[in-house]
């Protein structure tokens, strides 16, 4: 099969297109998927550099999220059959034309959703729905401040928040990205780089945000704690700003606020029933057309290095997809 292989730790230059052996027949509880599209995301940047929490040693095939068609069903699998279109999770291995995964890591593609959309649907929307609804206790009328709002999980958060009747303030670094946030339903889109506390307070009538959705960390987290409403929740999703924040607990104390860690992989591992609820809800909303991924960049599989570079250069709005 054709695959994109990480040959050493580094940047996009370490990726090489190679012909490699097909995966073996799937084992018990597994399926084999002919992969037709796969997402490229910041996790892949970190994994290539050897800086992700899961650190496979080169050579390895990157990619964790994909969609395609089941071509072989392993022993004991009854919920899928050959020919089913599925979204699949790989750990890693999605930057290839074939991949094995457990049946539990697959979900059927909802009617009306394209393979490209399915390839980047689950990661972003499970994260956003779990964060806002389960962890953030989202209510209609709440003010939600979404950082990194033009990214994949940011746009997902805007869509989820609006479905549940929230008012969204999106932050993004360029006019193009802010326009994309407004197009996705955000009520306001602001430039955060020179500070955002005063703007958030003004937009919320002096009260502040009820929920902060923060995949950035560093100084963004610190300033977010300064524009919280009473009883607010600040959701910690990652550290795209380069470093974890040093939380000033006095701000949380004064506001009666909560800082809440969000890790969808941990939810799937430790609270599978709650994760199953997330999947049911996002698949239902996806089938109804209420959740729809935004794809700004499409590359053939052979140009995976270009996709990774586009992510590093912060050119991607929503998601980048590798096809073929």
C-alpha positions in Angstrom: 0.0 0.0 0.0 1.0 3.7 -0.3 1.8 5.4 3.0 3.4 8.6 4.3 6.1 7.6 6.7 7.7 9.6 9.5 11.4 8.7 9.0 12.8 10.6 11.9 11.7 13.2 14.5 11.4 16.7 13.0 9.2 18.8 10.9 7.4 18.2 7.6 10.8 17.4 5.9 10.9 14.0 7.7 7.8 12.7 5.9 8.4 10.4 2.9 5.9 8.7 0.6 6.6 5.0 0.4 5.2 1.7 -0.7 4.9 -0.5 2.4 3.4 -3.8 3.2 -0.3 -4.0 3.6 -1.5 -4.5 7.2 -2.2 -8.1 8.2 -5.8 -9.4 8.3 -7.7 -7.8 11.1 -7.8 -9.7 14.4 -10.7 -10.4 16.7 -12.8 -7.2 17.2 -11.0 -5.4 14.4 -11.8 -4.2 10.9 -9.7 -3.1 8.0 -10.5 0.2 6.3 -9.7 1.4 2.8 -8.9 4.9 3.9 -10.2 7.6 1.5 -9.6 10.7 3.5 -7.8 11.6 6.7 -7.4 14.7 8.8 -4.1 16.5 9.4 -4.0 18.3 12.7 -1.7 19.9 15.3 -1.4 16.6 17.1 0.4 15.3 14.0 2.9 18.2 14.2 3.7 17.4 17.8 3.9 13.6 17.1 6.3 14.2 14.2 8.5 16.3 16.5 8.4 13.6 19.3 6.7 16.1 21.6 3.3 14.4 21.9 2.3 12.5 25.1 2.1 9.3 22.9 5.6 9.0 21.3 5.9 6.3 18.6 9.5 5.8 17.5 10.3 6.4 13.8 9.7 5.0 11.3 5.9 5.1 11.8 2.8 6.2 9.8 1.3 9.3 11.3 -2.4 10.2 11.4 -5.1 9.5 13.9 -8.4 10.4 12.2 -9.8 9.1 8.9 -12.8 7.9 7.0 -13.2 5.2 4.3 -14.8 1.9 3.5 -14.5 -1.4 5.4 -12.9 -4.0 3.3 -12.3 -6.8 5.8 -14.2 -7.7 9.0 -12.4 -9.5 11.7 -13.7 -12.3 14.0 -16.4 -11.3 16.4 -17.4 -8.1 14.7 -21.2 -8.0 14.1 -21.9 -4.2 13.9 -20.2 -3.6 10.6 -20.0 -5.3 7.2 -17.8 -5.1 4.2 -18.7 -2.0 2.2 -19.8 0.1 5.2 -18.6 3.7 5.1 -17.1 4.6 8.4 -15.1 7.2 10.3 -12.2 5.6 12.0 -9.6 6.3 14.7 -6.0 5.0 14.3 -3.2 5.1 16.8 -1.6 6.3 14.6 -1.6 5.0 10.9 -4.1 7.0 9.0 -1.7 8.5 6.5 -2.0 5.4 4.4 -4.4 3.8 2.0 -5.3 0.9 4.3 -5.5 0.7 8.1 -6.7 -1.7 10.8 -8.5 -0.5 13.9 -10.9 -1.8 16.5 -14.5 -1.9 15.6 -15.2 0.3 18.7 -13.0 3.0 17.1 -15.3 3.2 14.1 -18.7 4.8 13.5 -20.9 4.8 10.5 -20.8 7.9 8.4 -24.2 9.7 8.8 -26.3 10.1 5.7 -25.6 13.4 4.0 -22.0 13.7 5.3 -19.2 13.5 2.9 -16.2 11.2 3.4 -13.9 14.2 3.7 -16.2 15.7 6.4 -16.4 12.4 8.2 -12.6 12.1 8.3 -12.3 15.2 10.5 -15.7 15.1 12.3 -15.2 13.0 15.4 -12.2 14.5 17.0 -13.3 18.1 16.9 -17.0 17.6 17.7 -16.5 15.1 20.5 -14.1 17.6 22.1 -16.4 20.6 21.7 -19.6 18.8 22.9 -17.9 17.1 25.9 -16.2 20.4 26.9 -19.2 22.7 26.6 -22.2 20.4 27.4 -20.8 17.9 29.9 -17.9 19.9 31.5 -19.1 23.4 30.9 -22.8 22.8 31.7 -23.8 25.0 28.8 -27.2 26.7 29.1 -29.2 28.9 26.7 -28.2 32.5 27.0 -24.7 31.9 28.4 -21.8 33.9 27.2 -19.2 31.6 25.7 -15.7 33.0 25.0 -14.0 30.7 22.4 -10.2 31.1 21.9 -8.5 29.7 18.8 -12.0 30.0 17.3 -10.9 29.6 13.7 -9.3 26.2 14.3 -11.0 22.8 14.0 -12.1 22.5 17.6 -12.8 26.3 17.7 -15.3 26.2 14.9 -16.8 23.1 16.4 -17.3 24.9 19.7 -19.0 27.9 17.9 -21.5 25.5 16.3 -22.2 23.5 19.4 -22.6 26.6 21.5 -25.1 28.2 19.1 -27.1 25.0 18.8 -27.7 25.2 22.6 -28.7 28.9 22.5 -25.5 30.5 23.8 -24.0 33.8 22.8 -20.5 33.4 21.4 -17.5 35.7 21.5 -14.8 34.3 19.2 -11.1 35.3 19.3 -8.8 35.0 16.3 -5.7 36.6 15.0 -6.6 37.8 11.5 -9.5 39.5 9.8 -10.0 36.5 7.5 -10.2 34.1 10.5 -12.6 36.4 12.4 -14.8 36.6 9.3 -14.9 32.8 9.2 -15.9 32.7 12.9 -18.8 35.1 12.2 -19.8 33.0 9.2 -20.0 30.0 11.5 -22.4 31.7 13.8 -20.3 33.6 16.3 -22.1 36.7 17.6 -18.8 38.7 17.9 -15.3 38.0 16.7 -12.4 40.0 18.2 -8.6 40.3 17.9 -7.1 39.0 21.1 -3.5 39.9 20.5 -3.5 43.3 22.2 -5.8 42.2 25.0 -9.4 41.2 25.2 -10.6 41.6 28.8 -12.2 45.0 28.3 -13.9 44.1 25.1 -15.4 40.9 26.7 -16.6 42.8 29.7 -18.2 45.5 27.4 -19.9 42.9 25.2 -21.3 41.0 28.2 -22.7 44.2 29.9 -19.9 44.1 32.5 -20.6 40.6 33.7 -17.9 38.6 31.8 -18.0 35.2 30.2 -19.9 32.3 31.7 -17.7 29.7 29.9 -14.2 30.1 28.5 -13.1 27.5 25.9 -9.3 27.7 25.9 -7.0 25.6 23.8 -4.2 28.3 23.9 -3.0 28.5 27.5 -0.1 30.8 28.5 -1.1 34.4 28.8 -4.5 33.9 27.2 -5.6 31.7 30.1 -4.4 34.4 32.6 -6.3 37.2 30.9 -9.4 34.9 30.6 -9.5 34.6 34.4 -9.8 38.4 34.6 -13.1 38.5 32.5 -15.1 35.7 34.1 -18.7 36.1 35.3 -19.6 34.8 38.8 -19.6 31.0 38.8 -18.0 30.7 35.4 -16.1 27.7 34.0 -12.8 28.0 32.2 -12.2 24.9 30.1 -8.6 23.9 29.6 -8.1 22.1 26.2 -4.4 22.5 25.4 -1.5 24.8 25.1 -1.2 26.0 21.6 0.3 29.2 23.0 3.4 27.3 23.8 3.2 26.6 27.5 0.7 25.8 30.3 -0.6 28.7 32.3 0.3 29.4 35.9 -3.3 29.8 37.2 -3.8 32.7 39.5 -6.2 31.0 41.9 -7.2 34.3 43.6 -9.1 35.2 40.4 -10.9 31.8 40.5 -11.7 32.3 44.2 -13.1 35.8 43.9 -15.3 34.7 41.0 -16.4 31.4 42.5 -15.1 30.0 39.2 -13.9 26.5 38.1 -10.9 25.6 36.0 -11.7 22.3 34.3 -9.4 20.0 32.3 -10.8 18.5 29.1 -9.3 15.4 27.5 -11.5 13.4 25.2 -9.1 10.5 25.1 -9.3 10.2 28.8 -13.1 10.3 28.8 -13.2 7.4 26.3 -10.8 5.4 28.5 -12.1 6.1 31.9 -15.8 7.0 31.3 -16.9 5.0 28.3 -20.6 5.4 29.0 -20.2 9.2 29.0 -18.2 9.0 25.8 -20.9 6.9 24.2 -23.4 9.7 25.0 -21.1 12.2 23.3 -20.9 10.1 20.2 -24.6 9.5 20.0 -25.3 13.2 20.2 -22.7 14.5 17.7 -23.7 11.8 15.2 -27.4 12.8 15.6 -26.6 16.4 15.1 -24.3 15.6 12.2 -27.0 13.6 10.5 -29.4 16.5 11.0 -26.9 18.8 9.3 -26.5 21.0 12.4 -22.8 20.2 12.8 -20.8 20.6 9.7 -16.9 20.7 9.6 -15.2 23.6 7.8 -12.4 22.4 5.4 -10.1 25.2 4.2 -7.3 23.0 2.8 -7.4 19.8 0.7 -4.2 18.0 -0.3 -3.5 14.7 -2.0 -2.0 12.1 0.4 1.4 12.6 -1.3 1.5 16.2 -0.2 1.1 15.5 3.5 4.2 17.5 4.2 2.5 20.6 2.7 -0.5 20.0 4.9 1.7 19.9 8.0 3.5 23.0 7.0 0.1 24.8 6.4 -0.8 23.9 10.0 2.5 25.2 11.3 2.1 28.4 9.4 -1.4 28.8 10.9 -3.0 29.0 7.4 -5.6 26.4 8.1 -9.1 27.6 9.0 -11.1 24.7 10.4 -9.4 21.6 9.2 -7.0 20.3 6.5 -7.8 17.0 4.8 -5.6 14.6 2.9 -7.5 12.7 0.2 -6.7 9.8 -2.0 
